[in-house]
Amino acid sequence: MSLRMTLPASPLAPEEAPRPAAPLLRPAHGDADLIAEIAAGLLAPAAHCSPKFFYDGLGSKLFEAICELPEYYPTRTEAAIFARHGADMAAAIGSGGTLIDLGAGNCAKAASLFPLLQPAQYVPVDISRDFLVEAVERLQQRFPRIAMTALGLDFSAGFALPASVRAERRLFFYPGSSIGNFAPEQAVAFLRGLRRNIGAGAGGGLLIGVDLVKDSAVLDAAYDDALGVTAAFNLNLLRHLNRLIGADFDVAQWRHRAFYNADAGRIEMHLEARAPQTVHWQGGRRGFAEGERIHTEDSYKYTRQGFVGLLERAGFASRAVWTDPAGWFAVIHAEVLAD
């Protein structure tokens, strides 16, 4: 009987050691400029990402769900202001204008004002184009006499309205306190851009919702609800980034953080890493330590007088301010100041 001897395998020489496999990246669906914008935020010393990237199809639906939560007071408080003061708003604004709805989403807020404002043209604007087009198709069936022009674009960085939008009496409608996503100086620049789109002497203006300063416990609950819908909304941003830039974020390795920063006068939302990890995307990567955050949203809160002053700096004159009885929220009608 012969014996077979098995020798232990010799270790590989250093040059033969296996290399870690390169990550299998998803295809990127965003264009080069968009990928560069997102990558710059992720690679910043304090990583951040614009809140505009919340709004893919799922993100838009999750935000609709947020608006129904008991903790999320802005939607129902603003709706109550429109219900109570809508006739006064219509009297101040007049009918037959061009209603331009920024961040239109499902268009429900603007549609509730159609019987009062009776716009000649409705122009909803939203970054989530597919979601917007579906909403406008449904709305057109309900209001066939109103011309509707859906614009799927990112209006946060400035834009010019196309020729398909009537120049007469343009009224920008910006409800829901979304202006709070801009830092005050950015808000002034953004509002100046709206003023340019309205044009001087064209009889247009602005109808805008503003969240007012209040108890921090109310604010914290509104952005960190008991059911976790806002957490799902925030975390969905990572899924959207995976698609846009071909990233490999593992959503389960992140948690939602939201709190009121009293010194800065704003709610902050972040995504916090549960464990050390490296995230890859087309053309780049970044390591995150446990507890490191990606800053995803700010929501600034104003006093009534503070926001009126901000409007004036942007070239608008406040004509009327409507608030709820508790003074939690304001809807402001402003017109373009003469040069």
C-alpha positions as CSV (number, residue, x, y, z in Angstrom):
1,M,0.0,0.0,0.0
2,S,1.4,3.3,-1.0
3,L,1.2,6.3,1.2
4,R,0.1,9.7,-0.2
5,M,1.5,12.7,1.6
6,T,-0.4,16.0,1.5
7,L,1.8,19.0,2.0
8,P,0.5,22.2,3.4
9,A,-0.1,24.9,0.8
10,S,2.7,27.4,0.7
11,P,1.7,31.1,1.2
12,L,1.4,33.1,-1.9
13,A,4.2,35.6,-2.6
14,P,3.2,39.2,-2.0
15,E,2.8,39.8,-5.7
16,E,0.4,36.8,-5.9
17,A,-1.9,37.8,-3.0
18,P,-5.5,38.2,-4.1
19,R,-6.7,41.8,-4.4
20,P,-10.1,42.9,-3.1
21,A,-12.7,42.7,-5.8
22,A,-13.7,46.0,-7.2
23,P,-17.3,46.9,-6.2
24,L,-19.9,46.1,-8.8
25,L,-21.4,49.5,-9.4
26,R,-24.9,50.2,-10.6
27,P,-25.3,52.1,-13.8
28,A,-25.7,55.9,-13.3
29,H,-28.9,57.4,-14.6
30,G,-28.0,61.1,-14.0
31,D,-26.0,63.2,-16.4
32,A,-22.4,64.3,-15.8
33,D,-23.3,67.7,-14.3
34,L,-25.8,66.1,-11.8
35,I,-23.3,63.3,-10.8
36,A,-20.6,66.0,-10.3
37,E,-23.0,68.1,-8.1
38,I,-23.9,65.1,-5.9
39,A,-20.3,63.9,-5.7
40,A,-19.1,67.3,-4.6
41,G,-21.6,67.3,-1.7
42,L,-20.6,63.8,-0.6
43,L,-16.9,64.6,-0.7
44,A,-17.2,67.9,1.2
45,P,-15.6,67.9,4.7
46,A,-19.1,67.8,6.1
47,A,-21.0,65.6,3.6
48,H,-24.3,67.0,2.4
49,C,-26.9,66.5,-0.3
50,S,-29.5,68.8,-1.7
51,P,-33.1,68.1,-0.5
52,K,-34.3,68.3,-4.1
53,F,-33.1,64.7,-4.4
54,F,-35.7,63.5,-2.0
55,Y,-38.3,63.7,-4.8
56,D,-38.2,60.7,-7.0
57,G,-41.5,58.9,-7.5
58,L,-41.4,57.1,-4.1
59,G,-40.1,60.2,-2.4
60,S,-43.0,62.3,-3.7
61,K,-45.5,59.7,-2.4
62,L,-43.8,59.5,1.0
63,F,-44.0,63.3,1.3
64,E,-47.7,63.1,0.6
65,A,-47.9,60.6,3.5
66,I,-46.0,63.0,5.7
67,C,-48.5,65.7,5.0
68,E,-51.2,63.5,6.5
69,L,-49.4,62.8,9.8
70,P,-50.7,64.3,13.0
71,E,-47.3,65.6,14.0
72,Y,-46.8,67.4,10.7
73,Y,-48.7,70.6,11.3
74,P,-47.7,72.8,8.3
75,T,-50.0,71.2,5.7
76,R,-53.2,71.3,7.7
77,T,-52.4,74.7,9.3
78,E,-51.8,76.2,5.9
79,A,-54.9,74.6,4.4
80,A,-56.9,76.1,7.2
81,I,-55.6,79.5,6.4
82,F,-56.5,79.1,2.7
83,A,-60.0,77.9,3.8
84,R,-60.6,80.8,6.1
85,H,-59.0,83.6,4.0
86,G,-59.2,82.3,0.5
87,A,-61.9,84.8,-0.5
88,D,-59.7,87.7,0.8
89,M,-56.7,86.3,-1.1
90,A,-58.7,86.1,-4.3
91,A,-60.0,89.7,-3.9
92,A,-56.4,90.9,-3.4
93,I,-54.9,88.9,-6.3
94,G,-57.8,88.9,-8.8
95,S,-58.8,86.3,-11.4
96,G,-57.6,85.4,-14.8
97,G,-53.8,85.4,-14.1
98,T,-51.0,82.9,-14.8
99,L,-50.6,80.7,-11.7
100,I,-47.1,79.2,-11.5
101,D,-47.0,76.5,-8.8
102,L,-43.4,75.8,-7.5
103,G,-42.8,72.3,-6.2
104,A,-46.3,71.4,-7.3
105,G,-46.2,67.7,-6.4
106,N,-49.7,66.3,-6.8
107,C,-51.0,69.9,-7.6
108,A,-53.7,69.5,-4.8
109,K,-52.9,72.8,-3.1
110,A,-53.1,74.9,-6.2
111,A,-56.2,73.0,-7.4
112,S,-58.1,74.0,-4.2
113,L,-57.6,77.6,-5.2
114,F,-58.8,77.3,-8.8
115,P,-62.5,78.1,-8.0
116,L,-61.3,81.3,-6.2
117,L,-58.5,82.5,-8.5
118,Q,-59.8,81.2,-11.8
119,P,-56.4,81.2,-13.5
120,A,-56.2,81.5,-17.3
121,Q,-53.2,79.3,-17.2
122,Y,-51.8,76.9,-14.6
123,V,-48.1,76.1,-14.7
124,P,-47.0,73.5,-12.2
125,V,-43.2,73.1,-11.7
126,D,-41.6,70.1,-10.1
127,I,-38.3,68.2,-10.3
128,S,-40.1,64.9,-10.3
129,R,-41.4,65.1,-13.9
130,D,-43.1,61.8,-14.3
131,F,-45.1,62.2,-11.0
132,L,-46.0,65.7,-12.1
133,V,-47.2,64.8,-15.5
134,E,-49.5,62.1,-14.1
135,A,-51.0,64.6,-11.6
136,V,-51.6,67.2,-14.4
137,E,-53.3,64.7,-16.6
138,R,-55.8,63.9,-13.8
139,L,-56.2,67.6,-13.0
140,Q,-56.9,68.6,-16.6
141,Q,-59.8,66.3,-16.7
142,R,-61.4,68.1,-13.8
143,F,-60.6,71.6,-15.1
144,P,-60.7,71.4,-18.9
145,R,-61.1,75.1,-19.4
146,I,-57.8,76.0,-17.7
147,A,-54.7,75.8,-19.9
148,M,-52.1,73.7,-18.2
149,T,-48.3,73.6,-18.9
150,A,-46.3,71.2,-16.8
151,L,-42.6,72.0,-16.4
152,G,-40.3,69.2,-15.0
153,L,-37.2,71.1,-13.9
154,D,-35.0,72.0,-11.0
155,F,-36.0,75.5,-10.1
156,S,-33.8,75.7,-7.0
157,A,-30.8,77.0,-8.9
158,G,-32.6,79.6,-10.9
159,F,-34.5,79.3,-14.2
160,A,-36.3,81.3,-16.9
161,L,-39.8,80.5,-17.8
162,P,-40.3,79.4,-21.4
163,A,-42.4,81.3,-24.0
164,S,-45.3,78.8,-23.5
165,V,-46.0,80.6,-20.2
166,R,-48.2,83.6,-20.4
167,A,-46.4,86.8,-19.5
168,E,-49.6,88.5,-18.2
169,R,-50.1,88.7,-14.4
170,R,-47.7,85.9,-13.3
171,L,-48.4,84.8,-9.8
172,F,-45.8,82.5,-8.3
173,F,-47.4,80.1,-5.8
174,Y,-44.9,78.7,-3.3
175,P,-46.8,77.0,-0.5
176,G,-45.8,74.6,2.3
177,S,-42.8,76.6,3.7
178,S,-40.4,75.2,1.1
179,I,-38.7,78.6,1.1
180,G,-37.2,77.4,4.4
181,N,-35.0,75.0,2.6
182,F,-32.9,78.0,1.5
183,A,-30.6,79.8,3.9
184,P,-31.7,83.4,4.3
185,E,-29.2,84.8,1.8
186,Q,-30.0,82.1,-0.7
187,A,-33.7,82.8,-0.2
188,V,-33.2,86.4,-1.1
189,A,-31.3,85.4,-4.3
190,F,-34.0,82.9,-5.2
191,L,-36.8,85.4,-4.7
192,R,-35.0,87.9,-6.8
193,G,-35.0,85.3,-9.6
194,L,-38.8,85.0,-9.2
195,R,-39.1,88.8,-9.5
196,R,-37.2,88.7,-12.8
197,N,-39.5,86.1,-14.1
198,I,-42.5,88.1,-13.1
199,G,-41.2,91.3,-14.8
200,A,-41.7,94.9,-13.6
201,G,-45.1,96.4,-14.2
202,A,-46.7,93.2,-15.3
203,G,-49.2,93.1,-12.4
204,G,-47.9,89.8,-11.0
205,G,-46.7,88.8,-7.6
206,L,-46.1,86.0,-5.1
207,L,-48.3,84.0,-2.8
208,I,-46.0,82.1,-0.4
209,G,-46.2,79.9,2.7
210,V,-43.8,80.5,5.6
211,D,-43.3,78.4,8.7
212,L,-43.0,80.6,11.8
213,V,-40.9,80.2,14.9
214,K,-42.5,78.1,17.6
215,D,-41.8,75.7,20.5
216,S,-38.9,73.3,19.6
217,A,-40.9,70.2,20.8
218,V,-43.5,70.9,18.1
219,L,-40.8,71.3,15.5
220,D,-38.9,68.2,16.5
221,A,-42.0,66.0,16.4
222,A,-43.0,67.3,13.0
223,Y,-39.7,66.1,11.5
224,D,-39.3,62.9,13.4
225,D,-42.8,61.3,13.6
226,A,-43.7,58.3,15.6
227,L,-44.5,56.1,12.6
228,G,-41.2,56.7,11.0
229,V,-42.6,58.1,7.7
230,T,-40.2,61.0,7.7
231,A,-37.3,58.6,8.4
232,A,-38.3,56.5,5.4
233,F,-38.5,59.7,3.3
234,N,-35.0,60.8,4.4
235,L,-33.5,57.3,3.8
236,N,-35.1,57.0,0.4
237,L,-32.7,59.7,-0.7
238,L,-30.0,57.1,-0.6
239,R,-31.9,54.8,-2.9
240,H,-32.4,57.7,-5.3
241,L,-28.6,58.5,-5.2
242,N,-27.9,54.8,-5.9
243,R,-29.9,55.3,-9.1
244,L,-28.7,58.7,-10.1
245,I,-24.9,58.2,-9.6
246,G,-24.6,54.4,-9.6
247,A,-23.8,54.4,-5.9
248,D,-23.8,51.4,-3.5
249,F,-25.4,52.9,-0.4
250,D,-26.7,50.2,1.9
251,V,-29.8,51.9,3.3
252,A,-29.9,49.5,6.3
253,Q,-26.6,51.0,7.5
254,W,-28.0,54.5,8.0
255,R,-30.4,56.1,10.4
256,H,-32.6,59.3,10.3
257,R,-31.7,62.2,12.5
258,A,-33.7,65.4,12.8
259,F,-33.7,68.2,15.4
260,Y,-34.3,72.0,15.8
261,N,-31.1,74.0,15.9
262,A,-32.2,77.1,17.9
263,D,-29.0,79.0,17.3
264,A,-29.4,78.8,13.6
265,G,-33.2,79.1,13.6
266,R,-33.7,75.9,11.6
267,I,-34.7,72.3,11.6
268,E,-31.8,70.1,10.4
269,M,-32.2,66.6,8.9
270,H,-29.3,64.2,8.6
271,L,-28.5,60.6,7.7
272,E,-26.1,59.0,10.2
273,A,-23.9,56.0,9.5
274,R,-24.7,53.1,11.8
275,A,-21.2,51.5,11.2
276,P,-18.0,52.3,9.4
277,Q,-18.3,51.9,5.7
278,T,-17.1,53.0,2.3
279,V,-19.6,54.1,-0.4
280,H,-18.6,53.9,-4.0
281,W,-20.2,55.6,-7.1
282,Q,-19.3,56.2,-10.7
283,G,-15.9,58.0,-10.5
284,G,-15.6,58.2,-6.8
285,R,-15.9,56.9,-3.2
286,R,-15.9,58.1,0.4
287,G,-15.4,56.4,3.7
288,F,-17.8,57.2,6.5
289,A,-17.0,56.6,10.2
290,E,-19.7,55.3,12.6
291,G,-21.8,58.3,13.6
292,E,-20.7,60.4,10.6
293,R,-23.6,62.3,8.9
294,I,-24.8,63.5,5.6
295,H,-26.7,66.7,6.0
296,T,-29.8,66.4,3.8
297,E,-32.1,69.3,4.6
298,D,-32.5,72.6,6.5
299,S,-35.9,74.2,7.2
300,Y,-35.5,77.7,8.4
301,K,-38.2,79.2,10.6
302,Y,-39.0,83.0,10.5
303,T,-40.8,85.6,12.5
304,R,-43.5,87.4,10.6
305,Q,-41.5,90.7,10.6
306,G,-38.3,88.9,9.7
307,F,-39.7,87.3,6.5
308,V,-41.4,90.5,5.4
309,G,-38.0,92.2,5.6
310,L,-36.5,89.4,3.5
311,L,-39.1,89.9,0.9
312,E,-38.3,93.6,0.7
313,R,-34.6,92.9,0.2
314,A,-35.6,90.7,-2.8
315,G,-37.7,93.5,-4.4
316,F,-41.2,92.6,-3.1
317,A,-43.7,94.6,-1.1
318,S,-45.8,92.6,1.3
319,R,-49.5,93.4,0.7
320,A,-51.2,91.0,3.1
321,V,-50.3,88.5,5.7
322,W,-52.7,85.8,6.9
323,T,-51.9,83.5,9.9
324,D,-53.6,80.8,11.9
325,P,-54.9,81.7,15.4
326,A,-51.9,80.2,17.1
327,G,-49.4,82.1,14.9
328,W,-47.7,78.9,13.7
329,F,-47.8,79.6,10.0
330,A,-48.2,82.5,7.6
331,V,-49.4,82.9,4.0
332,I,-48.1,86.2,2.5
333,H,-49.2,88.0,-0.7
334,A,-46.5,90.2,-2.1
335,E,-46.2,92.3,-5.3
336,V,-43.1,93.5,-7.2
337,L,-41.7,96.7,-6.0
338,A,-41.2,99.4,-8.6
339,D,-37.6,100.0,-9.6
